């Protein structure tokens, strides 16, 4: 009789654990589908251009400049070519700015975590026109996919990160050779928005 009771308890516990497992799995699936619906709703709003025009910079309507924070992570230096007066560098370029038109509340989304998107979204949102003034050649890494990260937070903060390789001009001065010191610069500028975009360079990693 006691053995029969223990078996009954074991069966009941097994059924409870199976029920909890099924409910937990269903909960995870519902959460996953909910996140996908939010992502699609956000992308549809952006692509439709109803609340966002990627041709116009953020804060233009308020008459305020757009602040863009720039960070550079140096991965490696390549060749320093004295004859060609240039040098090569592999780096990760990160740009941060706020675009209130992309804030989730604009699209009636209650999501509290950021969206991580592919580089394809870049053609539909505003992106700073930063360029390297002393660039000779530039390559963006595409193996195995484009080395690009786009992340948009609930408040409309945008992170645009990409890995690139540059060949940059450098005016070497050999007047004191072989006791010379050379200074090679990475020069960055805005192509179009000289006064309406404020670039902030906190540090180089």
N, C-alpha and C positions, 0 to 999 in steps of 0.2 A: 504493500500500500504506500509506504514511504517512498519507494523507488518510483512508483507511478506518479506521485505528487511532484517529485523532483523533475521527472520528464515533462510534466505539464508546465512547470515553471520555466524550464529550458526552452520549450516550444514557444511560450508566450514572449519570453525575452527575445528570441530569435525573430519573431514576427514584429515586435516593436522596433528592433534594430533595422529590419528590412524596410519598415514603413518610414523610419527616419531617413534612411539612405535614399529612398525614392523621393521623399519630400525635399531632401537636400539637393538632389540632382535636378529636380524640377525647378527649385528656387534658383540654382545657378544658371539653368537654361533661360528662365524668365529674365534674370538680370542681364544675361548676355544679349538676348534679343532686345531688351529695353535700351541697352547701350547702343546697339546697332541702329535702332530706330532714331535715337537722339542724334547719332552721327549723320544719318541720312537726312534728317530734318535740317540740321545745321548746314550741310553741304548744299542742299536744295535751295535754302534761303540765300546762301552766298552766291551760288551760280545764277540764281534768278536776277540778282542785282536789285532786288526790291529795296533793301536797306543799306546796300553797300555798293559803291562805285569804285572799283579798283583803279580807275584813272585819276582819282583825286586823292591827295594825301590826307591823313588824319588831321583833325583840328583846323582844317582850312576854314570851315564855316565860322569858327570862333576867332579867327585871325591870330591864332597862336602858332608858334613854330612846333614842328614835330621833333621830339627828342629821340635820338637813336643811340643806344649804347653799343659800342663795338669792342669785342674781345678777340684776341688772336692767341691761339695755342700753336707754338712752333713745334712741329714734329721732327723735322730734320733739315739741315742745310745741305745743298748739293754742291755743284762745282762753282768755285770762284775763278772766273776767267779774266785774267788781266788783259789779254789781247783784245777780247771782245768787249771789255768794260762792263761786265755783268756778273750776276750770281743767281743761283737757284735756291728755292726754299719750298718746303712742303709744310702746309699749315692748315689749321682749322679756323675758319672765320665764322664768328658768331655775332649776330645782330639782334638787338632787343628793342622793341618799341611798343607803344600802346595805340591800339585802334579801337576807340569806343564803339564803333559801328559793328565790330565783331563780338562785342560782349554778349554772353549767352542770354541775358535778360531781354536783349533786343529781339531774340527769336523765341521768347517765352519758354526757355529751357531751364530746368531746375538742377541741371548737372553741376557738381561742385569740383570736378576734376578736369584737367586739360584734355583736349583732343590732340593726338599725335597723327599727323597727316603726311601724305607723300608729297613729292616735289611738284606734282601736277596741279596742286592748289595755287601755286605761285602765279599762274597766269590769270587768276580770278581775284586776287587780293592786291592791295598796294604793297610794294616792296621798295626799300630805299635804293637809290641809284648810285651807290658807292662804287668807285672804280679805283684802280691802282695807276697813279699818274706816271710812274716810271716803269710800267710793264712793257716787256718786249713780247713775251709769249705767256699764255695761261692755259692750264688744263684743269678740268674738274674730273675727279675720279668717278668712274662709272662701273667699276667691277666690284661685285657682280650686279649691283644696281647702283643708280646714282647715290653718291655719299652725301645725301641731303636730309636734314631733319627740319620739319616745320611743326611747331607746337603752339596751340592757341589756348589760353587760359580763360576761365569764366569771366574775368574782368576785361578781356580783350587784349591782354598782353601777348605779344607774338615773339616767338623765338625762331630765328632762321639761321641754321647752322649748316655749313658745307665744308668739305675738304677739297682743297685746291693746291695745285703746284704752279709756281710762278718762276719765270725768268725775268729778273728786274735789272734795270740799268744802274750802274754804280761808277762814279767818277773816281777812279783810283789815282792817288797822288804818290809818285815814287821819288819825290825830291829828296827824301831822307833815307832812301833804300840803302842798306837792308835794315835800318833801325826805324822804319816807318810804321805808323799806325793808320789803319784804314777804317773809315766810317761809311757803311752802306745803309741806305734808308729804305723803308717800306712806306711809300707815299700814297696816301688815300685821300680822295676828294669826292665831292658830290658833283655829278655831271650837270644837272639842271637846277637843283634847288640850292643855290649858294647861300641864301640868307634865310630861307624858310625851314631849313632842317638843321638842328644842332646835333653834331656828332660828339659823343663822349667816349673817350678812350681811357678807361680806368687803369688797366695794366695789361701786360703781355705775359702769358704763361709759358 
